[in-house]
Structures are given as structure tokens and as C-alpha cells.
Amino acid sequence: MDSEWDAVARDFAAWMKYRNLADSTQRIYSSAVRELAAFLAESGSATPPGEVTRRDIEAFVRQRLEAVKPATVSADFRALQQFFKWLVREEEIDHNPMLGAEAPIVPEQPVAVLEVEQMRAVLDGCKGNDLVSRRDNAIIRLLIDTGGRLGEIGALAVDDVDFDAGVCHVVGKGRRGRALPFGQATALALGRYLRSRAKDRRANLAGLWLAEKGKGALEANGIRLMLRRRGLAAGVEGLHAHQFRHTAAHRWLAEGGGETDLMRIMGWKSPQMLRRYGASKADERAREAHRRMALGDKI
């Protein structure tokens, strides 16, 4: 980036920190600004921020669609919307080039919902009494039971687990805190893990999950790798945390759980997220509802 782009990118980053946006949001927004600046420089125009046009934005979107997934381009587009809104508020530009620009279409790709047999197979692979087996069993049961996000589960501290209330206290998107309720099977798994954890020399660490081989805390990326490894061993290729979230949403709705309750547990503010997460097996749930109602059989 040239000095002018460097300056606005720096100040935009400072504004995001001031607003206390989530770290992941800050990374996505800053990356989108860098990508746009690089695109303009490589195109030979070296257009400064104040002279970017809608055509520049649309050309950038087309180029990105050739290089990365549509969902990534969509995230870039939304990030740039916020960036140029900020430039308008800062009176750096008079006209927002994002106005009239059409967001890229992201083809709907429902996340594969896990079958009960698959989840049992993964849990069967964690039946040992060693620290790592108990840890992995507790993590997977939490994911199954709560539908918590990977980052939320990975960031848990020991003090975040409240056995009396049957909840884990997490901080989700937008820095919003909420309590994830868990059932008896998960409580037992957490208890077993904590008993093993208490005997480890790293028991004084604040983070809930301890890593293998005497290392420090296990965080989100370590959980991601663990799930992939446990999934492969159980014959569930490509297992990832988001599958548990989609699966929890499907099972909740299939059992007749209320949509408002699900939104609160999952930490969603918009019904759009409810529709997105419920889409994976919406047709199956509709057919099951049809069988239960048996409208044609009642005539």
C-alpha cells in the first residue's frame, strides 16, 4: 500500500479497536482494505482512497471471485462497505463508492449435518481415562450439546464452567456474553476431565483445555486439528466444529424446540441466521412434520 492507503488503513484499524470490534472482525476488515489497495496498485491506476469508484469496486469483486471462494468475497464486500462508510463519517470522501454496487451472490452450500451414529463413533474414540482422551470427550460433548462456536469453546476458562447452573459462560460475536446450557452427560464428561486436569502440573493455568505433551493451553486451532484427527479415526472425514453447530440447530428444530429459544442459545440476533442454520435438513424436517400431521389421512 502507498502512504495514503497506509494512513487510512491505520486509522481505520484504530477506529475498530476503539469500537471494540471482535478480533476476527478486525482481521477481516483490515485484510479487505489491503486487498483492495493491492488490486488498485497492480492494475496500474494507484487510485487513492478518495477517488475509488463503484467500477473499481466491481472490478475488484470480479477479480477476487476468480481467486477465492464466493463467501470470502462476500465478506470482503461487507468489510469494504464499513470501511467506506467510515471514510464518509471522517469526511475523507464526499461520495460512498459502495452505493449501487451489487454484493456477490454466494451459492448456498448447506453444511453437512452429523448423524447420531457418526457422533457416537467419534466419542467412542475418546473413551480412555488419560487426560487427552477425557479432554477431547468433554470438548466434543460440549460441541454436540451446546452448538457453541469453535472460538467460544476454545476460549473457555476453568472459572467459566458453572456446574450448579449447568452452563458455560462464553463471549460470542460482538463481544456479547451468554450462557451455554449443558446436560448431564456433558457435565459428567467435564467433571471427569477436570479431575484429571487437577492432577496435572499445569492445573494453575486459567484456560480450561490443556494441550498434549506438557504444553500450555489448547486453544481454537488445537481443537480444530483434534477434531480433524478424531474424525478421521472414526471414519468422519473433514470433521469440523461448525458441523456440530448446524447439527445442534437441526436437532433442536426437529425436536420441536422454539425458534426464539434457539436464537438465544446460539447467540443469533437475526432470524436470517436461524434460517441459514436450519437449512441443512429443512426438507427432512418438513417431511417429518407432514407425516406427523397426516392431513390426507384425516379425510
Disulfide bonds with the S-S distance in Angstrom:
none
